[in-house]
Amino acid sequence: MKKIKKTFFVLLGIIWEWGVIPFLFYLFLQEGGRFHFIFPHSFLNFFLGIIFFFAGIFLTLSSFLTIHRKGKGTILPSFPTTKLIVNGIYEFCRNPMYLGYSFLFVSFAFLLKNIYFFFVSFGVYLFIYVYSKIYEEKSLIKRFGDEYKTYKKNISFLLPIKKSFYIKKPFYSFFLLLFLIQIIYPFVLLRKNQKIIPDLISSLMFYNSSKLEILPQDKILILAPHPDDEVLACAGVIQRAVKMGIQTKIVFFTYGDNNEWSFFLYRKHPVISSKSVQKMGLIRYKEAISSCETLGVKPEDVIFLGYPDFKTFSIWLSHWAEEPPLKSMLTKTTYVPYENAFRPKALYKGEEIIYDLSKIIQQFQPTKIFLPSPVDYNSDHQSLYLFTEVCLLDLKEKINPNLYYYLVHYKRWPIPIAFDRKLPLLPPEELKNSILWKTFPLTPEEVNKKLFALKKHATQYKTNPKFFKSFIRKNELFGEIPILSINTGNIQNLFPGEPTENSKLPPEELLEYEKNRFIRIETFNLKAEDEKLIFTINFSKPLRKGVSSSLYLFGYSKNVPFNKMPKIHIQIGEKSINITDKNKKLNNNSINITNKRNQVIIDIPLKILNYPDKLFTSVRTNLKTIPLDYAPWRIIDLQLLTER
């Protein structure tokens, strides 16, 4: 029985040290996206990788078997060796197992073409030295006394130094050669690419991240609120997909025709008439086509929907079903005015947007969709995210693409606001651990072409080149905020992120008077009870004159068209409460609201929301019409509550 136990622990040790730990390092380094310096592939690198791999297997396996057969034990403290081993592989050095273990990581470096596995192999040597001095050698002296002291004096810690040893036993000179290659080769690579170490340090700043992979069988759909967002967020992805021969389409939500300031700088005179606005929309259309062609996308794979720039969020809030379409404040129309749009004269209504997006998604059948993140501060970015999520819920039985959310507008971000191709694009500090981030490394050529494509958006680039060039980094970044689920009695935190000094500051674009009135949303929680939802919102200060809080509650049901579902807006001021459903005022008595100092508690029956399967919700603070703070839209799965 004792022999069976020893054999079991020997096998367990082999699996753990030779399989599990290297595999975990593989996931951490290769798939984790933190360390992505890849050195050129060659037959020599592949050959060396194979040699190091089998040398590592030989040393580790020989060590395990020698410990088991001659030492009558295992590597585990619970079953230590009962005899001191001084011959076989242990006449070469005192730690052949760890030498082999290090060689295995070197083989990963060559076979996976990733230099950072060399650094891990050096870490193995450091660990051996510290572990041996602190514990192992003291334990061996205690167990074997002078016998071990004599062995230690005659046999080297890791590699024999004396030339005579290799003359007598030339076989072992092979391992010396491999050790020298292990030491020298990384320095050769470092000399060729001196930014590896700075990259390693900066890459450590990624926390909850993994690497985005594009596959040959993919079909990629880029959804951009405005012309230029496709370059800022996805130019590298687009280039890589085109190069791989992957079908790629780009859909622009708007023509970007509401940016009067950029048009003024471009034309040197203000844009006033609706026709002038439409002309500027067509200028941005031409810029976008040129930029997409720079990235390798053909004009026939670029689609413009033509919904009103800066007003799509208003459509989301109010313009559904029997409500009239929105009227654009600049184009002066209630429908898409552009003849080259996807569907000219489509009304500015929510169901029209869902129809267009659904048709494109169904026809193209993408496997990956890149779309704005719900944490983005820009209202058009938020609304495109929301409309797309509704479409995908409607199409759930027909298509299930992977979704990748990109961020463009966020408070004091990117960090720094500066142009530096060598810097990584890092997530906002407060969001780094609460969101699963995927990083997409770019080649220097892809970075350069991204900048060239960005400059094609001339009307926008001239307005703030410093901000635009802050996205010209060594990687692109995508984050995921999952759908939340809640059951009776549960309390769910709806506010992603952790409080930081940055998150506590007001947005930079606010005027001094507006900053003085700034009220921050500190927490946003949801509790489910029988037949009702209880929202608790905590603010940094009590609501004051002119400052209000808005809670949005939009239900989704697979059995009811989305435009027919309630869309509740609860606006709470210092001394006022206003509740509407798609602009129709509701009785305040139907929803229980408690407003006390820095906290608001809202108790809403599920019946008012028409017992939805899913709930879209967000909260924000406003100074009259000026947004102050914002809790990102979250999608809550309520089926555990509504299907009982």
C-alpha positions as CSV (number, residue, x, y, z in Angstrom):
1,M,0.0,0.0,0.0
2,K,2.9,2.4,0.9
3,K,4.5,1.7,-2.5
4,I,1.2,2.5,-4.3
5,K,1.0,5.8,-2.3
6,K,4.5,6.7,-3.3
7,T,3.9,5.9,-7.0
8,F,0.7,8.0,-6.8
9,F,2.6,11.0,-5.4
10,V,5.4,10.7,-7.9
11,L,2.8,10.8,-10.8
12,L,1.0,13.7,-9.1
13,G,4.3,15.6,-8.8
14,I,5.1,15.0,-12.5
15,I,1.7,16.2,-13.6
16,W,1.7,19.2,-11.3
17,E,5.3,20.5,-12.0
18,W,5.6,19.4,-15.6
19,G,2.1,19.9,-16.8
20,V,-0.2,22.1,-14.7
21,I,2.2,24.9,-13.7
22,P,3.7,25.3,-17.3
23,F,0.2,25.4,-18.7
24,L,-0.9,28.1,-16.2
25,F,2.1,30.2,-17.2
26,Y,1.2,29.6,-20.8
27,L,-2.3,31.0,-20.2
28,F,-0.9,33.9,-18.2
29,L,1.7,34.9,-20.7
30,Q,0.4,33.8,-24.1
31,E,-3.4,34.1,-23.8
32,G,-3.4,36.8,-21.1
33,G,-2.4,39.5,-23.7
34,R,0.0,41.1,-21.2
35,F,3.2,40.2,-22.9
36,H,3.1,40.1,-26.6
37,F,6.5,40.7,-28.0
38,I,6.9,38.1,-30.7
39,F,10.3,37.4,-32.2
40,P,10.5,36.2,-35.8
41,H,9.7,32.6,-36.6
42,S,12.4,30.5,-38.3
43,F,13.4,26.9,-38.6
44,L,16.3,27.4,-36.2
45,N,13.9,28.7,-33.5
46,F,11.6,25.8,-34.0
47,F,14.5,23.3,-33.9
48,L,15.9,24.9,-30.7
49,G,12.4,24.7,-29.2
50,I,12.2,21.0,-29.8
51,I,15.7,20.4,-28.4
52,F,14.9,22.4,-25.2
53,F,11.6,20.6,-24.9
54,F,13.0,17.1,-24.9
55,A,16.0,18.1,-22.8
56,G,13.6,19.5,-20.2
57,I,11.5,16.3,-20.3
58,F,14.7,14.2,-20.0
59,L,16.0,16.1,-16.9
60,T,12.7,16.4,-15.1
61,L,11.6,12.8,-15.8
62,S,15.0,11.3,-14.9
63,S,15.0,13.3,-11.7
64,F,11.5,12.1,-10.7
65,L,12.3,8.5,-11.4
66,T,15.7,8.6,-9.7
67,I,14.1,10.1,-6.5
68,H,11.5,7.4,-6.6
69,R,13.7,4.4,-7.3
70,K,17.0,5.2,-5.6
71,G,15.9,7.8,-3.1
72,K,12.9,5.7,-2.1
73,G,10.7,8.8,-1.9
74,T,9.1,11.7,-3.8
75,I,9.6,15.4,-4.2
76,L,6.7,16.1,-1.8
77,P,7.6,16.9,1.9
78,S,5.0,14.3,3.0
79,F,7.0,11.5,1.3
80,P,10.7,12.7,1.3
81,T,13.6,10.5,0.1
82,T,15.1,8.1,2.7
83,K,18.4,7.8,0.9
84,L,20.8,10.5,-0.4
85,I,21.2,10.2,-4.2
86,V,24.7,10.9,-5.4
87,N,24.9,9.2,-8.7
88,G,23.0,9.0,-12.0
89,I,21.6,12.3,-13.1
90,Y,22.5,13.7,-9.6
91,E,26.2,13.4,-10.3
92,F,25.8,16.1,-12.9
93,C,24.3,18.7,-10.5
94,R,22.3,19.0,-7.3
95,N,19.2,20.4,-9.0
96,P,18.7,18.7,-12.4
97,M,14.9,18.7,-12.1
98,Y,14.8,22.5,-11.8
99,L,17.3,22.8,-14.7
100,G,14.9,20.7,-16.8
101,Y,11.9,22.7,-15.6
102,S,13.7,25.9,-16.8
103,F,14.5,24.3,-20.1
104,L,10.8,23.6,-20.6
105,F,10.0,27.3,-20.4
106,V,12.7,28.1,-22.8
107,S,11.1,25.7,-25.3
108,F,7.8,27.6,-24.9
109,A,9.7,30.8,-25.7
110,F,11.0,29.3,-29.0
111,L,7.9,27.3,-30.0
112,L,5.4,30.1,-29.1
113,K,7.9,32.8,-30.3
114,N,7.4,34.8,-27.1
115,I,10.5,36.2,-25.4
116,Y,8.9,36.6,-22.0
117,F,9.0,32.9,-21.4
118,F,12.8,33.4,-21.1
119,F,12.2,35.7,-18.2
120,V,10.1,33.0,-16.5
121,S,12.9,30.5,-17.0
122,F,15.3,32.9,-15.2
123,G,12.7,33.2,-12.4
124,V,12.9,29.4,-12.0
125,Y,16.6,29.7,-11.2
126,L,16.0,32.5,-8.7
127,F,13.3,30.4,-7.0
128,I,15.6,27.4,-6.8
129,Y,18.4,29.4,-5.1
130,V,16.1,31.1,-2.5
131,Y,14.2,27.8,-1.8
132,S,17.4,25.8,-1.4
133,K,19.1,28.3,1.0
134,I,16.0,28.8,3.1
135,Y,14.6,25.3,3.4
136,E,15.9,22.4,1.2
137,E,19.7,22.4,2.1
138,K,18.9,22.7,5.8
139,S,16.5,19.9,5.6
140,L,19.0,17.6,3.8
141,I,21.8,18.4,6.3
142,K,19.4,17.5,9.1
143,R,18.5,14.2,7.5
144,F,21.8,13.1,6.0
145,G,24.4,15.1,8.0
146,D,28.1,14.9,6.8
147,E,27.1,12.7,3.8
148,Y,25.2,15.6,2.3
149,K,27.9,18.1,3.2
150,T,30.5,16.1,1.3
151,Y,28.1,15.7,-1.7
152,K,27.4,19.5,-1.6
153,K,31.1,20.2,-1.7
154,N,31.8,18.0,-4.7
155,I,28.8,18.6,-6.9
156,S,27.8,22.0,-8.3
157,F,24.5,23.7,-7.4
158,L,23.3,23.8,-11.0
159,L,26.1,23.2,-13.6
160,P,29.6,21.8,-13.1
161,I,32.2,24.5,-13.5
162,K,35.3,22.3,-13.9
163,K,36.4,21.5,-17.5
164,S,37.6,18.1,-16.4
165,F,34.1,17.0,-15.6
166,Y,32.9,17.5,-19.2
167,I,36.0,15.7,-20.5
168,K,35.2,12.6,-18.4
169,K,31.4,12.8,-19.1
170,P,31.0,14.5,-22.5
171,F,27.3,13.7,-22.6
172,Y,26.6,16.4,-20.0
173,S,28.3,19.1,-22.1
174,F,25.1,19.1,-24.2
175,F,23.2,20.6,-21.2
176,L,25.9,23.2,-20.7
177,L,25.5,24.3,-24.3
178,L,21.7,24.6,-23.9
179,F,22.2,26.7,-20.7
180,L,24.6,29.1,-22.5
181,I,22.0,29.5,-25.4
182,Q,19.3,30.2,-22.7
183,I,21.4,33.0,-21.2
184,I,22.7,34.6,-24.5
185,Y,19.7,34.4,-26.8
186,P,17.4,36.8,-24.9
187,F,20.2,39.4,-24.9
188,V,20.5,39.1,-28.6
189,L,16.8,39.8,-29.0
190,L,17.0,42.6,-26.5
191,R,19.8,44.2,-28.5
192,K,17.6,44.1,-31.6
193,N,14.5,45.4,-29.8
194,Q,15.4,47.7,-26.9
195,K,11.8,48.5,-26.0
196,I,11.0,44.9,-24.7
197,I,11.8,45.8,-21.0
198,P,9.7,49.0,-21.0
199,D,6.9,47.1,-22.8
200,L,7.1,44.4,-20.1
201,I,6.8,47.0,-17.3
202,S,3.9,48.9,-19.0
203,S,2.1,45.6,-19.9
204,L,2.0,44.7,-16.2
205,M,-0.5,47.5,-15.8
206,F,-3.1,45.4,-17.5
207,Y,-5.1,43.6,-14.8
208,N,-8.3,41.8,-15.9
209,S,-7.4,41.3,-19.5
210,S,-7.0,38.7,-22.3
211,K,-6.0,38.8,-25.9
212,L,-8.5,39.2,-28.7
213,E,-8.1,36.7,-31.5
214,I,-9.4,37.1,-35.1
215,L,-10.1,33.8,-36.8
216,P,-10.1,33.0,-40.6
217,Q,-13.8,31.9,-40.4
218,D,-14.9,35.2,-38.8
219,K,-17.2,37.8,-40.3
220,I,-16.7,41.2,-38.7
221,L,-19.2,44.0,-38.3
222,I,-18.1,47.4,-37.0
223,L,-20.8,49.6,-35.6
224,A,-19.7,53.2,-35.3
225,P,-21.8,56.1,-34.0
226,H,-19.9,58.7,-36.1
227,P,-17.4,58.8,-38.9
228,D,-13.9,58.5,-37.1
229,D,-15.0,56.2,-34.3
230,E,-14.2,53.2,-36.5
231,V,-10.6,54.4,-36.7
232,L,-10.2,55.4,-33.1
233,A,-11.4,52.1,-31.8
234,C,-11.0,49.4,-34.4
235,A,-8.5,50.5,-37.2
236,G,-6.1,47.7,-36.2
237,V,-8.9,45.1,-36.1
238,I,-10.1,46.2,-39.5
239,Q,-6.6,46.1,-41.1
240,R,-5.9,42.6,-39.7
241,A,-9.3,41.3,-40.8
242,V,-8.8,42.7,-44.4
243,K,-5.3,41.2,-44.6
244,M,-6.6,37.8,-43.5
245,G,-9.3,38.0,-46.2
246,I,-12.1,38.2,-43.7
247,Q,-15.4,39.7,-44.7
248,T,-15.7,43.1,-42.9
249,K,-18.5,45.7,-42.9
250,I,-18.6,49.1,-41.3
251,V,-22.0,50.7,-40.3
252,F,-22.2,54.4,-39.4
253,F,-25.1,55.3,-37.2
254,T,-25.0,59.0,-38.2
255,Y,-23.3,61.2,-40.7
256,G,-21.8,63.2,-37.9
257,D,-23.5,66.4,-39.2
258,N,-24.1,68.1,-35.8
259,N,-20.5,69.1,-35.1
260,E,-20.8,72.8,-35.9
261,W,-17.5,73.7,-34.4
262,S,-15.5,71.3,-36.5
263,F,-17.3,72.5,-39.6
264,F,-16.5,76.1,-38.7
265,L,-12.8,75.3,-38.4
266,Y,-13.0,73.4,-41.7
267,R,-15.0,76.0,-43.8
268,K,-13.9,79.1,-41.8
269,H,-17.5,80.2,-41.5
270,P,-20.5,79.0,-39.4
271,V,-22.9,76.4,-40.7
272,I,-26.5,77.7,-40.2
273,S,-28.9,76.4,-42.8
274,S,-30.2,72.8,-42.9
275,K,-28.9,72.4,-46.5
276,S,-25.4,73.5,-45.3
277,V,-25.6,70.9,-42.5
278,Q,-26.5,68.2,-45.0
279,K,-23.6,69.2,-47.2
280,M,-21.3,68.9,-44.2
281,G,-22.8,65.5,-43.5
282,L,-21.8,64.5,-47.1
283,I,-18.3,65.8,-46.5
284,R,-18.0,63.6,-43.5
285,Y,-19.4,60.7,-45.6
286,K,-16.6,61.2,-48.2
287,E,-14.0,61.4,-45.5
288,A,-15.2,58.2,-44.0
289,I,-15.2,56.4,-47.4
290,S,-11.6,57.6,-48.0
291,S,-10.5,56.5,-44.5
292,C,-12.1,53.1,-44.9
293,E,-10.4,52.6,-48.2
294,T,-7.1,53.4,-46.5
295,L,-7.8,50.6,-44.1
296,G,-8.6,48.2,-47.0
297,V,-12.5,48.3,-46.8
298,K,-14.3,48.8,-50.1
299,P,-17.0,51.5,-50.4
300,E,-19.7,48.8,-51.0
301,D,-18.9,47.4,-47.5
302,V,-19.6,50.7,-45.8
303,I,-23.1,51.6,-44.8
304,F,-24.5,54.9,-43.5
305,L,-27.9,54.8,-41.6
306,G,-28.2,58.6,-41.4
307,Y,-30.0,59.0,-38.1
308,P,-29.6,62.5,-36.4
309,D,-26.2,63.2,-34.9
310,F,-26.4,64.0,-31.2
311,K,-30.1,63.2,-31.1
312,T,-30.3,59.4,-31.3
313,F,-30.5,59.1,-27.5
314,S,-33.6,61.3,-27.6
315,I,-35.2,58.8,-30.0
316,W,-34.3,56.0,-27.6
317,L,-36.0,57.8,-24.7
318,S,-39.2,59.0,-26.3
319,H,-39.9,58.3,-30.0
320,W,-41.6,54.9,-30.2
321,A,-44.9,53.5,-31.5
322,E,-47.6,56.2,-31.6
323,E,-45.2,59.0,-30.6
324,P,-44.2,61.3,-33.5
325,P,-40.7,61.0,-35.0
326,L,-38.0,63.3,-33.6
327,K,-37.2,66.5,-35.5
328,S,-33.5,67.2,-35.9
329,M,-32.5,70.6,-34.7
330,L,-30.0,71.2,-37.5
331,T,-31.2,69.2,-40.6
332,K,-34.8,70.3,-39.7
333,T,-36.1,66.9,-40.8
334,T,-38.0,64.0,-39.2
335,Y,-36.4,61.4,-41.4
336,V,-33.1,60.4,-43.0
337,P,-32.4,63.2,-45.5
338,Y,-29.5,61.5,-47.3
339,E,-30.1,59.8,-50.6
340,N,-27.0,57.6,-50.3
341,A,-28.1,56.3,-46.8
342,F,-29.1,52.7,-46.2
343,R,-32.8,53.5,-46.2
344,P,-33.5,57.2,-47.2
345,K,-36.5,58.8,-45.6
346,A,-36.6,56.3,-42.7
347,L,-38.4,58.1,-39.9
348,Y,-36.5,59.2,-36.8
349,K,-38.1,56.6,-34.5
350,G,-36.8,53.8,-32.4
351,E,-38.5,50.9,-34.3
352,E,-37.0,52.2,-37.6
353,I,-33.5,52.0,-36.1
354,I,-34.1,48.5,-34.8
355,Y,-35.4,47.5,-38.2
356,D,-32.3,48.7,-40.0
357,L,-29.8,47.2,-37.6
358,S,-31.7,43.9,-37.5
359,K,-31.8,43.7,-41.3
360,I,-28.1,44.4,-41.6
361,I,-27.2,41.8,-38.9
362,Q,-29.5,39.1,-40.4
363,Q,-28.2,39.6,-43.9
364,F,-24.5,39.8,-43.0
365,Q,-24.5,37.1,-40.2
366,P,-21.4,38.4,-38.4
367,T,-19.5,36.2,-36.0
368,K,-18.0,39.3,-34.2
369,I,-19.6,42.6,-33.7
370,F,-17.6,45.6,-32.4
371,L,-19.8,48.3,-30.9
372,P,-19.7,51.2,-28.4
373,S,-19.4,50.4,-24.7
374,P,-22.3,51.3,-22.3
375,V,-19.7,53.2,-20.1
376,D,-19.0,55.7,-22.9
377,Y,-20.1,59.2,-22.0
378,N,-21.3,60.2,-25.5
379,S,-25.1,59.9,-25.9
380,D,-24.9,58.6,-29.5
381,H,-22.5,55.9,-28.4
382,Q,-24.9,54.9,-25.6
383,S,-27.9,54.7,-27.9
384,L,-26.2,52.7,-30.5
385,Y,-25.2,50.2,-27.8
386,L,-28.8,50.0,-26.6
387,F,-30.5,49.7,-30.0
388,T,-28.0,46.9,-30.9
389,E,-28.6,45.0,-27.7
390,V,-32.4,45.1,-28.4
391,C,-31.8,43.8,-31.9
392,L,-29.6,40.9,-30.7
393,L,-32.2,40.0,-28.1
394,D,-34.8,39.9,-30.9
395,L,-32.5,37.8,-33.1
396,K,-31.3,35.5,-30.3
397,E,-32.7,32.4,-31.9
398,K,-31.2,33.2,-35.3
399,I,-27.7,34.5,-34.5
400,N,-25.4,34.7,-31.6
401,P,-22.2,36.7,-32.4
402,N,-19.4,37.6,-30.0
403,L,-19.6,41.2,-28.9
404,Y,-16.7,43.5,-28.3
405,Y,-17.3,46.9,-26.7
406,Y,-15.0,49.8,-27.3
407,L,-14.6,53.0,-25.4
408,V,-13.9,56.5,-26.9
409,H,-15.4,59.1,-24.5
410,Y,-14.6,58.8,-20.9
411,K,-13.7,61.2,-18.1
412,R,-10.0,62.1,-18.3
413,W,-9.2,59.3,-20.7
414,P,-7.1,58.0,-22.5
415,I,-4.2,58.2,-20.1
416,P,-2.2,60.2,-20.9
417,I,-3.8,62.5,-23.4
418,A,-0.7,62.4,-25.6
419,F,0.7,61.0,-28.8
420,D,3.0,58.1,-28.2
421,R,3.0,55.0,-30.4
422,K,5.0,53.0,-27.8
423,L,2.4,53.4,-25.1
424,P,-0.3,50.8,-24.5
425,L,-3.9,51.9,-24.4
426,L,-4.9,51.1,-20.8
427,P,-8.4,51.0,-19.3
428,P,-9.6,53.8,-17.0
429,E,-8.2,53.2,-13.5
430,E,-11.7,52.7,-11.9
431,L,-12.8,50.2,-14.5
432,K,-9.6,48.1,-14.8
433,N,-10.8,45.2,-12.5
434,S,-14.6,45.4,-12.8
435,I,-14.6,44.8,-16.6
436,L,-13.2,41.9,-18.6
437,W,-10.8,43.6,-21.0
438,K,-9.5,42.3,-24.2
439,T,-6.4,43.8,-25.8
440,F,-5.6,43.6,-29.5
441,P,-1.8,44.2,-30.2
442,L,-1.0,46.1,-33.3
443,T,2.1,45.9,-35.5
444,P,4.1,49.1,-36.1
445,E,2.7,49.1,-39.7
446,E,-0.9,48.9,-38.4
447,V,-0.3,51.8,-36.0
448,N,1.1,54.0,-38.8
449,K,-1.8,53.2,-41.1
450,K,-4.2,53.9,-38.3
451,L,-2.8,57.4,-37.9
452,F,-3.0,57.9,-41.7
453,A,-6.6,56.8,-41.8
454,L,-7.5,59.0,-38.9
455,K,-6.1,62.1,-40.7
456,K,-8.6,61.3,-43.5
457,H,-11.3,62.6,-41.1
458,A,-10.0,66.1,-41.7
459,T,-13.0,68.0,-40.3
460,Q,-12.7,66.2,-37.0
461,Y,-9.0,65.8,-36.7
462,K,-8.3,69.5,-36.9
463,T,-10.6,70.2,-33.9
464,N,-8.6,68.2,-31.3
465,P,-5.6,66.4,-32.8
466,K,-4.0,65.8,-29.3
467,F,-7.1,63.8,-28.2
468,F,-7.4,61.9,-31.5
469,K,-3.8,60.9,-31.6
470,S,-4.0,59.6,-28.0
471,F,-5.7,56.5,-29.6
472,I,-2.6,55.9,-31.7
473,R,-1.2,53.3,-29.4
474,K,0.4,49.8,-29.6
475,N,-2.9,48.1,-29.0
476,E,-6.7,48.5,-29.2
477,L,-8.9,47.8,-26.2
478,F,-12.3,46.2,-25.8
479,G,-14.2,45.7,-22.6
480,E,-17.3,43.6,-21.7
481,I,-20.0,44.4,-19.1
482,P,-22.1,41.2,-18.8
483,I,-25.9,41.0,-18.4
484,L,-26.7,40.8,-14.7
485,S,-29.2,38.3,-13.1
486,I,-31.2,38.9,-10.0
487,N,-33.5,36.8,-7.8
488,T,-35.8,37.6,-4.9
489,G,-33.9,38.9,-1.9
490,N,-30.7,39.6,-3.9
491,I,-29.0,43.0,-3.9
492,Q,-27.1,43.7,-7.1
493,N,-24.5,46.5,-7.6
494,L,-25.3,48.2,-10.9
495,F,-22.4,50.6,-10.9
496,P,-19.3,49.0,-12.5
497,G,-16.0,50.2,-11.3
498,E,-14.2,51.1,-8.1
499,P,-14.1,54.7,-6.7
500,T,-10.8,56.5,-7.5
501,E,-9.7,60.1,-7.3
502,N,-10.4,60.5,-11.0
503,S,-13.9,59.2,-10.7
504,K,-14.7,61.7,-8.0
505,L,-13.8,64.7,-10.1
506,P,-16.3,66.5,-12.4
507,P,-15.9,66.2,-16.2
508,E,-13.3,68.6,-17.5
509,E,-15.7,70.2,-20.1
510,L,-17.9,71.6,-17.4
511,L,-17.7,75.4,-16.6
512,E,-16.6,76.5,-13.2
513,Y,-20.2,77.3,-12.1
514,E,-21.3,73.8,-13.3
515,K,-18.4,72.1,-11.5
516,N,-19.5,73.8,-8.3
517,R,-23.0,72.3,-8.7
518,F,-21.6,68.8,-9.6
519,I,-23.3,65.9,-7.8
520,R,-21.7,62.5,-8.2
521,I,-23.5,59.2,-8.2
522,E,-21.7,57.1,-5.5
523,T,-23.7,53.9,-5.6
524,F,-26.5,52.4,-7.7
525,N,-28.0,49.2,-6.2
526,L,-31.0,47.0,-7.1
527,K,-32.9,44.7,-4.7
528,A,-35.6,42.3,-5.8
529,E,-38.6,41.5,-3.7
530,D,-41.9,39.8,-4.5
531,E,-43.5,41.6,-7.5
532,K,-41.3,44.7,-7.2
533,L,-37.8,46.2,-7.7
534,I,-36.2,48.5,-5.2
535,F,-33.5,50.9,-6.5
536,T,-31.2,52.7,-4.1
537,I,-29.1,55.6,-5.4
538,N,-26.6,57.4,-3.2
539,F,-25.2,60.8,-4.2
540,S,-22.1,62.8,-3.0
541,K,-24.4,65.6,-2.0
542,P,-28.2,66.2,-1.6
543,L,-30.0,67.2,-4.8
544,R,-30.2,71.0,-4.9
545,K,-31.9,73.7,-6.9
546,G,-31.5,73.2,-10.6
547,V,-29.9,69.7,-10.2
548,S,-32.0,66.6,-10.8
549,S,-31.6,62.8,-11.0
550,S,-33.0,60.7,-13.8
551,L,-33.6,57.0,-13.5
552,Y,-34.5,55.1,-16.7
553,L,-36.3,51.8,-16.7
554,F,-36.9,50.2,-20.1
555,G,-38.5,46.7,-20.1
556,Y,-37.9,44.0,-22.8
557,S,-40.1,41.0,-23.3
558,K,-39.7,38.3,-25.9
559,N,-43.5,38.2,-26.2
560,V,-44.2,41.9,-26.7
561,P,-42.7,44.2,-29.4
562,F,-40.1,46.5,-27.8
563,N,-41.8,49.7,-29.0
564,K,-45.0,48.6,-27.0
565,M,-43.1,48.0,-23.7
566,P,-43.0,50.7,-21.0
567,K,-40.2,53.1,-21.1
568,I,-40.2,54.7,-17.6
569,H,-38.3,57.9,-16.9
570,I,-38.3,59.0,-13.2
571,Q,-36.9,62.6,-12.7
572,I,-36.3,63.6,-9.1
573,G,-35.4,67.2,-8.2
574,E,-34.8,68.9,-4.8
575,K,-38.6,69.2,-4.2
576,S,-40.2,67.6,-7.3
577,I,-40.9,64.2,-8.9
578,N,-41.9,63.7,-12.5
579,I,-42.7,60.2,-13.9
580,T,-43.2,59.6,-17.6
581,D,-43.6,56.7,-20.0
582,K,-42.6,57.8,-23.5
583,N,-43.5,61.4,-22.8
584,K,-46.8,60.4,-21.2
585,K,-47.1,61.5,-17.6
586,L,-47.8,58.8,-15.0
587,N,-49.4,59.0,-11.6
588,N,-46.7,59.6,-8.9
589,N,-48.7,57.4,-6.5
590,S,-48.0,54.3,-8.7
591,I,-44.3,54.3,-7.7
592,N,-43.0,54.7,-4.1
593,I,-40.1,57.2,-3.9
594,T,-38.2,58.3,-0.8
595,N,-35.8,61.2,-1.1
596,K,-33.7,61.8,2.0
597,R,-30.6,63.9,1.9
598,N,-27.9,62.1,-0.2
599,Q,-30.1,59.0,-0.9
600,V,-33.1,58.2,-3.1
601,I,-35.0,54.9,-2.8
602,I,-37.4,54.0,-5.6
603,D,-39.8,51.1,-5.2
604,I,-41.5,50.1,-8.5
605,P,-43.9,47.2,-9.1
606,L,-43.0,44.8,-11.9
607,K,-46.6,45.3,-13.2
608,I,-45.8,48.9,-14.2
609,L,-42.9,47.5,-16.3
610,N,-45.2,44.9,-17.8
611,Y,-43.3,42.0,-16.2
612,P,-40.2,42.2,-18.5
613,D,-37.7,39.4,-19.2
614,K,-34.9,41.9,-19.3
615,L,-34.6,45.5,-18.0
616,F,-32.4,48.3,-19.4
617,T,-31.6,50.7,-16.7
618,S,-29.4,53.7,-16.0
619,V,-29.2,56.8,-13.7
620,R,-27.7,60.2,-14.2
621,T,-27.5,63.6,-12.7
622,N,-28.2,66.8,-14.6
623,L,-27.9,70.6,-14.1
624,K,-31.0,71.5,-16.1
625,T,-30.1,70.0,-19.5
626,I,-26.3,69.7,-18.8
627,P,-25.2,66.2,-17.8
628,L,-23.1,66.0,-14.7
629,D,-22.6,62.3,-13.8
630,Y,-23.7,59.0,-15.3
631,A,-24.1,55.4,-14.2
632,P,-23.7,53.2,-17.3
633,W,-26.7,51.4,-18.8
634,R,-27.0,47.9,-17.4
635,I,-29.1,45.0,-18.7
636,I,-30.8,43.0,-15.9
637,D,-32.1,39.5,-16.5
638,L,-35.4,39.3,-14.6
639,Q,-36.6,35.9,-15.8
640,L,-36.1,34.4,-12.3
641,L,-38.6,36.9,-11.0
642,T,-41.2,37.0,-13.9
643,E,-41.4,33.3,-14.9
644,R,-42.6,32.0,-11.5
